[in-house]
Amino acid sequence: MSEQNQNYPEGSAFYSELRKRYLTATIWQTLFLSALVIAIISLTALIYNVLDGAFGYVAYDYKNDPAEFTSTPIHELTKEELLTILKAELSSGAYNKLDNEKKMEDRSQSDLYILFLERLVQIDTKATWSMTDSLTRGDEIRAEVAEKYPDAELEFRSWLTPQFLTTPMSSKAEFAGVRTAVLGSLWLVGIAILFALPVGVGAAVYLQEYAPHNWLTNIIQTNINNLAGVPSIVYGMLGLAVFVRVMESFTSGAMFGVTDSNGRTVLSAGLTMGILVLPLMIINAQEAIKAVPDSLRQAAFGVGATRWQTIWHHVLPNALPGIMTGSILAISRTLGETAPLIVVGASTFISLDPDSPFSKFTALPIQIYQWTTRPQAEFHSIAASAIVVLLVLLLSLNATAILLRNRTQRKW
Amino acid sequence: MENNNYAIETNDLSIHYGSFTAVKGVNMKVERQKITAIIGPSGCGKSTLLRAFNRMNDFVPSCHVTGELLLDNQNLYSKDIDPVEVRRKIGMVFQKPNPFPKSIYENIAWGARINGFKGKMDELVEQSLRSAALWDEVKDKLQQSAYALSGGQQQRLCIARTIAIQPEIILMDEPASALDPISTLRIEELMQELKKNYTIIIVTHNMQQAARASDYTAMMMIDDQRAGGVIEFDATKTIFTRPGDKRTEDYVTGRFG
């Protein structure tokens, strides 16, 4: 053994040392693996929990026998037959009210069919069961229904149906849908992004490329970072004070000749969401701009470009993928936030679609929250279905943004 | 000697970072259509001085310059001179090739376009690439990415990009330090071609390169306050055979640095 090697273990000492090193490595590796397993289990449990509520057995009966209204089997009723029945059986006041909301003649067969079931036959849900119960205790459930509700029919149903997506809110869980809420959420995302993307990118460009580095910009930077962590309800208070109250003539549309609205519009809520995601947007855009190598800026300046030409032709195009990542996060945040919407004044029961920035609105998380607080079990089932809709909406919006990002990420 | 023989002159030019003086009291007269090399040990301010010539140091917030930098008897640091105009007249090639992440064609055309070039773009691109001895290698793939080229080709593309805006002076900051010997040789050959039309100032840490390729050499060294300065400026031949300063002799003979 040479003189220099005395300080290092050799032979069997080396191997026992090496075994210890491998043991430590194995312990850490196992810990990391279990962390991953815990994450996967949590996510699976979440998805299972949601789906468990969205499907299952339902026991229901009709308050009024459909045979009282028509001799045709109810599934075969045409639009004209339904119109006639509704006109004959509904009180004229109720009929005119519906007609005022939307002309009865303009409604589709399925809309009229739902009205028929809702108003005349009046389906009455007696009990609901979760997916797990329905699959494992089918016989017990059938026996229970036969004993407790002899008149009721038992059906395995998915609460998540095409009809659930296309119908507006209703006071009966069987007929309620999420159309208004989905449209409200999309309006919110649109307004928030339209506001936060240009303002956020603009602020980031100024801070990164123009502003001097001094105590003032340091304070601004620190505040932006902190604002990203401010609880969302605080932004709700801000939105209520500024957009709903102070800027009411703008957000209610009074300034543009809209008369039947107050400040609690989708515009107020969208702007509130825009402010909420603005710090996130600025920070992401800043990081993206920082990541553009300085050699590229120097190359542009070296051929006589002005600062603006450098930013517009080189910095921004190369920062675009990072900016898009910020937008994806902003979209997710906007879709999921509930607290600021409650403060700003989302409607909890609304059946009219938002059709302008000055519309009253509701959003998916509001709707979900509202349904889960109801005592009836069938509302919990539609809340679960609405969660599935929210998740799918979130995934598809994110997927779109990621596709857009990958298209801008052109590798040279 | 007539003033107009000089492309650029410095008059007690000093460069400061905040209160620290990085380069002190430089007096140089750079001759037209010659290659002037700036040599010296690492950290002596060679690149800082070079960047002062086209005001690239303006982007370092704490950096300021005293003294004069004269181009056609005009001080480039006077208030009424726009740095964009300076960089248009004095082009720069950087240490690491930094083509734009665009096509080869666009790399040349962009600089011309933003400077309001009104001629025929295709001709300018071809002419610039020919001048940079790159045309034959890339003429069939002008629309391909500049990043697909080799390091040496990218550096020649950067030279072509600089030529395209027709500057008076080309600054080169160790343009071959990231390249292999063959690419280095091509860049040096190219410099000899270019000096027929342009004045070239090159920073290099490669003494053979300075001896081979330059007409004049400025030797820089830091003093005991860590401020760099030009200790000797003469014809390259003189610097390498009969240097006037002991420190220069030690450095160029490899006894120091």
Interface residues (C-beta under 8 A of the other chain):
Chain A: P212 H213 P293 S295 L296 R297 Q298 A299 A300 F301 G302 V303 G304 A305 T306 Q309 H313 H314 N318 W412
Chain B: N54 M56 F59 P61 V84 E85 R87 R88 G91 M92 V93 F94 K96 N98 P99 F100 P101 K102 W110 G111 I114 N115 S145 A146 Y147 A148 C158 R161 T162 A164 I165
